[in-house]
């Protein structure tokens, strides 16, 4: 597979699957150079997970 064919296959996959950014960059912190939009998405994701965790803890403490 040539580089052009590979690039076309990756572009087709991303277009058909609706992939807009690297899922790895949005899942865990990294030491690589990551676009500011991806860093912001990771911060938002982390904040939302932490808020959900705190809410779940608060609800659990009310039950117990």
HELIX and SHEET records of a PDB file:
HELIX    1   1 UNK A    3  UNK A   17  1                                  15    
HELIX    2   2 UNK A   23  UNK A   27  1                                   5    
HELIX    3   3 UNK A   36  UNK A   63  1                                  28    
END                                                                             
